[in-house]
């Protein structure tokens, strides 16, 4: 199973009069996401399933991913991708969608850094997942504990450099 972790793009700044869950992507955030996702599409990324945190910025990120990558179907909301959920909860969701082959998750930091370390069977590993970054981790079995292999990580600054 190919697992893609896509951290949400640049979002509106927090405001006292707006719930954090309702913060939308900025136009710059959407633009940088499209750049990363076009590179991913060129390398063969075509997720059979897209799972997203229910927060607006992640849902919008998942929608951009579905549009650019030509995913089969609408993104699915996944409560295990809410900030603060444990990597084991996300792994249970991934296992439920293992037949999709390629699965893209749209979510948040620091959860994605911890999730990547968990999927790589290296819980003490520190990974800084920048906004709009995409990580590919391959896992060849869907047992109770993943043992993945890091294939690559794309960050917006690299995508901009290859334009």
Secondary structure, 3 states (H helix, E strand, C coil): CEEEEEECCCECCCCCCCCHHHCCECHHHHHHHHHHHHHHHHCCCCCCEEEECCCHHHHHHHHHHHHHHCCCCCCEECHHHCCCCCHHHHHHHHHHCHHHCEEEEEECCCHHHHHHHHHCCCCCCCCCCCCCCEEEEECCCCCCCCCCEEEEEECHHHHHHCC
